Amino acid sequence: MREPNLISAQGHAFKLNKRYGGKMPGALEMEDLAMALNVLVVPYGIKGAAARLVRDGDDGLLRLNANLSTEGARRFAIAHELGHWQMHRTESQMFLCTNENFRDYYGSPLEREANYFASELLMPSVFFRLLTEKAEPDLKRISEWSEVFRTSLTAACLRFLRDTKFDCIAASVRNGRVEWSWRKESGRRVWLNNGQRIEPGSLAWEIANGRVVGDTMEVVDPQAWFSHLPFRYSGELQEQCIHMPRYGRIFCLLWMV
């Protein structure tokens, strides 16, 4: 497996932003950009995946899953596939991508490159880093940024975690269990397991059991999240959650202070 060229991925996105993006965050229209690159976007016609890109010479067809119901999710899916379009012509003539692929910053080189491309295309460093360089972890602020850049909360949060100096884990909780989690590669060696049950003492558990919690970071018992580790985490842990009942999900940000 080859190493991903993340600098090249960001460079491709930078060039497109310079040519088409305008001077304001969120100004770039993904469908218009796709058309300029000879890719037709069809917002339906695929099941079992989030997006499918097919290339026929210099022309492309990009179908989106109709269940990508938010603007931010659709924009990131298109940006991700345009990353494949721009960088991976010789790798494959078809890409079938899932929501899991859109969070892959550590595995497949092709998916990592497409995600770095999409992240830079939608949240150009020249704008995003001005907001994040001194900001402490705060889901309310990150949610506001996602609206400014017209991307998903997940994409904005993962971009923040990549750029920030703070040690954090983002997690999605569904039906009382961790659906997925993402942590800084350079962070402390603590982690969450997909499928692990959330436990009393966490804000996520409080929300899942119908209780009202604050919308700011709160200190919680680390064992509520890290009891599965082969060692006892002894540092301070702060947690903040956003309840998303429309999607049956609780989005959490953990900060190892």
C-alpha positions in Angstrom: 0.0 0.0 0.0 1.5 3.3 -1.0 1.7 6.3 1.3 -0.9 9.0 0.7 0.3 12.4 -0.6 -1.7 14.7 1.6 0.2 17.8 0.7 -0.8 17.2 -3.0 -4.4 16.6 -2.0 -4.6 19.9 -0.2 -2.7 21.6 -3.1 -5.3 20.4 -5.6 -8.1 21.8 -3.4 -6.2 25.1 -2.9 -5.9 25.6 -6.7 -9.6 25.0 -7.3 -10.5 27.4 -4.5 -8.2 30.0 -5.9 -9.9 29.6 -9.3 -13.5 29.1 -8.3 -14.0 29.6 -4.6 -14.5 33.3 -4.1 -13.3 35.2 -1.1 -15.9 34.1 1.6 -16.2 30.8 3.5 -18.9 28.6 2.0 -19.0 30.5 -1.2 -18.1 27.6 -3.5 -21.1 25.7 -4.9 -20.2 22.0 -5.2 -22.6 21.2 -8.1 -21.3 24.2 -10.1 -17.7 23.2 -9.5 -18.5 19.6 -10.5 -20.0 20.8 -13.7 -16.9 22.9 -14.4 -14.9 19.7 -14.0 -17.2 17.8 -16.4 -18.9 15.8 -13.6 -22.7 15.7 -13.5 -24.2 15.4 -10.0 -27.4 13.5 -9.6 -28.9 13.7 -6.1 -30.5 10.2 -6.1 -30.2 6.8 -7.7 -27.9 4.9 -5.3 -28.5 2.7 -2.3 -26.2 1.0 0.1 -23.5 3.7 -0.1 -23.3 7.5 0.2 -21.9 8.3 -3.2 -20.8 6.7 -6.5 -18.5 8.3 -9.0 -18.1 6.8 -12.5 -15.6 8.1 -15.1 -16.0 7.8 -18.8 -12.9 9.4 -20.3 -13.1 13.1 -19.5 -16.8 12.9 -18.3 -18.1 11.8 -15.0 -21.4 10.9 -13.3 -21.7 11.3 -9.5 -24.8 9.9 -7.8 -25.6 10.7 -4.2 -27.7 8.7 -1.8 -31.0 10.5 -1.3 -30.6 9.9 2.5 -27.9 12.5 2.5 -30.5 14.9 3.7 -28.4 17.9 4.9 -26.6 20.4 2.8 -23.4 19.8 4.7 -23.4 16.1 4.2 -24.2 16.4 0.5 -21.4 19.1 0.0 -18.8 16.9 1.7 -19.8 13.8 -0.3 -19.5 15.8 -3.6 -16.2 17.3 -2.5 -14.8 13.9 -1.5 -15.7 12.4 -4.9 -14.2 15.4 -6.7 -11.0 14.5 -4.8 -11.1 11.1 -6.4 -11.9 12.7 -9.7 -8.9 15.1 -9.6 -6.3 12.8 -8.1 -7.1 9.2 -8.9 -7.8 9.0 -12.6 -5.3 6.1 -13.0 -6.4 4.3 -9.8 -9.9 3.4 -10.7 -12.8 4.4 -13.1 -15.4 4.0 -10.4 -15.5 4.9 -6.7 -18.3 3.7 -4.3 -18.0 5.5 -1.0 -19.7 5.1 2.3 -20.0 7.5 5.3 -17.2 5.5 6.9 -15.0 6.4 4.0 -15.7 10.1 4.7 -14.2 9.7 8.1 -11.1 7.7 7.0 -8.0 9.8 7.7 -5.8 6.9 8.8 -6.5 3.9 6.5 -6.9 3.8 2.7 -4.4 6.2 1.0 -7.1 7.0 -1.7 -9.8 7.8 0.9 -7.4 9.8 3.0 -6.4 11.9 0.1 -10.0 12.4 -0.9 -10.9 13.5 2.6 -8.0 15.9 2.9 -8.9 17.3 -0.4 -12.6 17.7 0.6 -11.7 19.2 4.0 -9.4 21.8 2.4 -11.9 22.5 -0.4 -14.8 23.2 2.0 -12.8 24.7 4.9 -9.8 26.4 3.3 -6.9 26.8 5.7 -6.7 30.5 5.1 -10.1 30.9 6.7 -10.4 27.9 9.1 -7.1 28.2 10.9 -7.8 31.8 11.8 -10.8 30.5 13.7 -9.2 27.4 15.3 -5.6 28.3 16.2 -6.5 29.6 19.7 -9.9 28.1 20.2 -10.5 25.5 22.9 -12.7 22.5 22.2 -16.3 23.6 22.0 -19.0 21.8 20.0 -21.3 24.8 20.0 -18.5 26.8 18.3 -17.6 24.0 15.9 -21.3 23.7 15.0 -21.4 27.4 14.2 -18.3 27.0 12.0 -20.0 24.1 10.1 -22.8 26.5 9.2 -20.4 29.2 8.1 -18.5 26.8 5.8 -21.7 24.9 4.8 -20.3 21.5 5.8 -21.3 18.8 8.2 -20.7 18.9 11.9 -18.7 15.7 11.6 -16.5 17.2 8.9 -15.9 20.5 10.8 -15.2 18.6 14.1 -12.7 16.2 12.5 -11.0 19.2 10.8 -10.8 20.9 14.2 -9.3 17.8 15.8 -6.7 17.5 13.1 -5.6 21.1 13.4 -5.9 21.7 17.2 -3.2 21.3 19.7 -5.7 19.9 22.2 -6.1 16.2 22.8 -9.7 15.2 21.9 -11.9 12.3 20.8 -15.1 12.8 18.7 -17.8 10.1 19.0 -21.2 9.3 17.7 -23.6 7.5 20.0 -26.6 5.6 18.8 -28.9 3.3 20.8 -26.8 3.6 23.8 -23.6 2.5 22.1 -20.6 4.1 20.4 -21.4 4.0 16.7 -17.9 5.4 15.7 -15.2 7.5 17.2 -12.2 9.5 15.9 -9.1 10.6 17.8 -5.9 12.5 17.1 -3.2 10.2 15.9 -0.7 12.1 17.9 -2.9 12.1 21.1 -2.6 10.1 24.2 -3.1 6.3 23.8 -6.7 6.2 24.9 -9.5 5.1 22.6 -13.1 4.1 22.4 -14.4 0.8 20.9 -17.2 0.8 18.3 -20.2 -0.8 19.9 -19.1 -0.2 23.5 -22.0 0.7 25.8 -22.1 4.2 27.2 -22.1 4.2 31.0 -23.6 6.2 33.9 -21.4 9.2 34.7 -21.2 10.4 31.1 -23.3 13.2 29.6 -24.2 10.9 26.7 -25.7 8.4 29.2 -27.8 11.2 30.8 -29.1 12.4 27.4 -29.8 8.8 26.3 -31.9 8.3 29.4 -34.0 11.4 28.9 -32.3 13.8 31.1 -31.4 17.4 30.3 -27.7 18.4 30.4 -25.8 21.6 29.8 -24.5 22.5 26.4 -20.9 23.3 27.6 -17.9 21.2 28.5 -18.3 19.5 31.8 -15.8 17.4 33.9 -16.9 13.8 34.0 -15.6 10.6 35.5 -13.1 9.1 33.0 -14.2 5.6 33.9 -17.6 6.4 32.3 -15.8 6.3 28.9 -12.5 4.5 29.5 -13.4 1.5 31.8 -12.5 -0.8 28.9 -8.8 0.3 28.8 -6.2 -2.1 30.1 -5.0 0.7 32.4 -6.7 3.3 34.5 -6.8 6.7 32.9 -6.0 9.2 35.7 -6.2 12.5 33.9 -9.1 15.0 33.8 -11.8 14.3 31.2 -14.3 16.9 30.0 -17.3 16.0 27.8 -19.7 18.0 25.7 -22.6 16.6 23.7 -25.1 17.7 21.1 -28.4 15.7 21.0 -29.5 15.0 17.4 -32.9 13.3 17.8 -33.8 13.7 14.1 -30.9 11.2 13.4 -31.2 9.1 16.6 -27.7 10.2 17.5 -25.8 11.9 20.2 -22.6 13.6 19.0 -19.9 13.9 21.7 -16.6 15.6 22.1 -14.2 14.3 24.8 -11.3 16.5 25.9 -8.4 14.9 27.8 -7.2 18.0 29.7 
